[in-house]
Amino acid sequence: FDTDTWTTIASTGDSADAAFDRANFNDLAYVGSTWAIAGDAGNFFTSADAGVTWTKQDVGFANLNIYAVEYKGSDLWIIGADQGVMRKSADGAT
């Protein structure tokens, strides 16, 4: 891969959000104009402005590591975490 063609959309240490800066990222998804990043310790962030700003979403996984985020069409987001826990959302935020 030619690294000159890659653009950074998220980088810990560049955010005003301390939780984002400490997060370990495990998966990401892009749908329409929304990016979603799943991480350790219940961290789940979305961005609607191409990664310029990120918003931490409370997805109810307080201390579980989130390993997967998928968009399955018809406004159905699915995330999976430790201990076999899965959740779904119509908008990826609530």
PyMOL commands that set and color helices and strands:
alter all, ss='L'
color gray80, all
select helices_A, chain A and resi 3-5+18-22+82-84
alter helices_A, ss='H'
color red, helices_A
select strands_A, chain A and resi 25-31+34-39+44-47+55-56+66-71+77-81+86-89
alter strands_A, ss='S'
color yellow, strands_A
deselect
rebuild
show_as cartoon
